[in-house]
Amino acid sequence: MKTEQIQHLVTPNAKRVAIVRDTVEEVTNAGIYLPESGRGQLNSGMIVSMGDGCPEFLENGCRVTFSGFGGSEITIGDRKILLLHVDDIHCRVDTDAEIGGV
């Protein structure tokens, strides 16, 4: 399912956002294959939909880092979507650089 389709299917309430998490690479830079159970989850992703009470610096399509212990995860089609309160967002990331260790 494409990100644009998710935007029309999920409308978060008030100060909440819907985020698609960044994915962990299957192979490390050294060429080591990581099993799915050992990959973990990154605490960064792209906002695909927002509620009405969100701050102006956030917008659909921007990348953010967030707390790893908040929110609710739902599945739409084959995509997992994280619903998160804006207070759990640490920052907006305005670059395509790889975010690691967050």
N, C-alpha and C positions, 0 to 999 in steps of 0.2 A: 504494500500500500504506500502511495506517495505522500509526502509531507503535506502537500496542498490539500489532499483529500481528508487528512486527519484534522486539519484546521476547521473544516466545515462540519465535522462529526463531533468534536469535543469543544465545549464552551465552558471554561472554568468559572467558578463563582467568585465574585468580589476580588480579593487580592490574591488570587491563585493563578498559576501558569501551568500549562501542559508542556512537558519537555520530552524530547527524544534524546536519550543518553548517547554520548559518543561511544563507539565500540572499541574494544581492546583488540589489537592486532593478533592474528593467529600465530604469526611467526615473529620472533624477536629480531633485532638488527643483526645478531650473531647467527641467525639461521636456525634457532632452536624452536621447534613446534610446541606450542602451549596447549594442553588439553583444555576443553571448555571449563572444566571444574577448577582449573588453576588460573584462569584469566581474571576473575573478579569483575568489578564494575567500576567505571570511571565516574567521578563526581563532577562531570561536565557534560554539556549537551546543548541542544538548540531549542529555543522556544518555538512551539508550533501554534499555540493559541494562548490568549490571555483573558482574564476577567476584567471588568470595568474599572476596578479600583487600583490597578497596577501603576507604579511610578512611570513617569514619562521617559526615563532613560532606557526602559525596556521596550522591546518591540518584537513582533513576530520575525523569526529568522535570525535573531541575534544569539550568539553563543554566551553561555554563562557557566560559572562554577557554583556549586551548591553543597550544602551539608549532606553527608551521607546517611543521616539517620532520620530524615523527615520525609513527608509525603506519602502518597499511596500510588501503587503501581497498578495499571489496568492494561488489558490487551485488546487491541482493535485490529482485526485481521491477523497479520503476522508481525505487527509492531507492538512493542511494549512502550507505554506512555507513562511518564511519572507526573502526577499531579502534586504540585508543591506550592506552599505559601511563599509569598515574595520575601518574607523575613528570613527564610532559609537560603536565599540567594546571596552568595558572597560578593560576586562582582560580574560585570559584563566584560567579555573578552573581545576586543575589536581587531583581531588578527586571525589569520589562518594557521598560525603556528601551532604545533602540537602541544597539548596541555598534558603534562604528566605529573604524577605524584601529588595530585590534588585530592 
